Amino acid sequence: PYPGTTTASGLSVKTNHGRLVAADTQIIPMHALVSVPGYSEGSPVPVLDRGGAIKGRRLDLLMPTFDQAKEWGTKTLEVKIYLPVSTD
């Protein structure tokens, strides 16, 4: 269970209706979009968090309840990553 209400991005966990992921931001940058099969109806969701256990090619999906997170479990999936566009 996640006790906080704010992600590492500074945005609320309720952002995007609570559909977001945590990633290793050295691999997938903050605010990139990730499409995970079976999560959020396949719609891309933002990377808005990171965590100590999220290293390498791993994602942590925010689920509405702990039971739903346990039901989802651990999966190996191919995801699509949409990197933010630089305006520089």
C-alpha positions as CSV (number, residue, x, y, z in Angstrom):
1,P,0.0,0.0,0.0
2,Y,1.2,3.5,-0.9
3,P,0.7,5.8,2.0
4,G,1.5,9.1,0.2
5,T,-0.6,11.3,-1.9
6,T,2.1,13.0,-4.0
7,T,4.3,11.4,-6.6
8,A,8.0,12.1,-7.2
9,S,6.9,14.4,-10.0
10,G,5.2,16.6,-7.5
11,L,1.7,15.7,-8.9
12,S,-1.0,14.0,-7.0
13,V,-1.6,10.2,-7.2
14,K,-5.0,11.2,-8.5
15,T,-3.5,12.7,-11.6
16,N,-4.9,11.0,-14.8
17,H,-7.6,9.5,-12.6
18,G,-5.0,7.5,-10.7
19,R,-3.7,5.8,-13.8
20,L,0.1,6.3,-13.8
21,V,3.3,4.4,-13.4
22,A,6.6,4.5,-11.6
23,A,9.7,3.8,-13.6
24,D,13.5,4.0,-13.3
25,T,13.8,7.6,-14.6
26,Q,17.3,6.9,-15.8
27,I,15.8,4.6,-18.4
28,I,12.3,6.1,-19.0
29,P,12.1,9.9,-18.2
30,M,9.6,11.5,-16.0
31,H,6.4,12.5,-17.9
32,A,7.0,10.0,-20.7
33,L,3.9,8.0,-21.6
34,V,3.8,4.2,-21.4
35,S,1.2,1.9,-22.9
36,V,0.9,-1.3,-20.8
37,P,-1.3,-4.1,-22.2
38,G,-4.2,-4.7,-19.9
39,Y,-3.7,-1.5,-17.8
40,S,-5.9,1.6,-18.4
41,E,-7.5,-0.1,-21.4
42,G,-4.2,0.0,-23.2
43,S,-4.2,3.8,-23.2
44,P,-0.8,5.4,-22.6
45,V,-0.3,6.6,-19.0
46,P,2.3,9.0,-17.6
47,V,5.5,8.1,-15.7
48,L,5.0,10.3,-12.6
49,D,6.9,8.4,-10.0
50,R,10.0,6.4,-9.2
51,G,11.0,4.3,-6.3
52,G,13.9,2.5,-4.6
53,A,12.7,-0.9,-5.9
54,I,12.0,0.3,-9.4
55,K,15.4,-0.2,-11.1
56,G,16.1,-1.2,-14.7
57,R,13.4,-2.4,-17.0
58,R,10.6,-2.5,-14.4
59,L,7.4,-0.5,-13.9
60,D,5.2,-0.2,-10.9
61,L,1.5,0.4,-11.9
62,L,-0.7,2.4,-9.6
63,M,-3.8,0.3,-8.8
64,P,-6.9,1.6,-7.0
65,T,-6.7,-1.1,-4.3
66,F,-4.1,-3.3,-2.8
67,D,-6.2,-6.4,-3.7
68,Q,-6.2,-5.3,-7.3
69,A,-2.5,-4.9,-7.2
70,K,-2.1,-8.4,-5.8
71,E,-4.5,-9.8,-8.4
72,W,-2.4,-8.1,-11.2
73,G,0.8,-9.6,-9.7
74,T,4.1,-9.5,-11.5
75,K,4.1,-9.8,-15.3
76,T,6.6,-9.7,-18.1
77,L,5.0,-7.6,-20.9
78,E,6.1,-5.7,-23.9
79,V,5.2,-2.0,-23.5
80,K,5.3,1.0,-25.8
81,I,7.1,4.1,-24.6
82,Y,6.4,7.6,-25.9
83,L,9.2,9.9,-24.9
84,P,8.5,13.6,-24.2
85,V,9.3,16.0,-27.0
86,S,12.0,18.5,-26.2
87,T,11.2,22.1,-27.0
88,D,14.9,23.2,-26.8
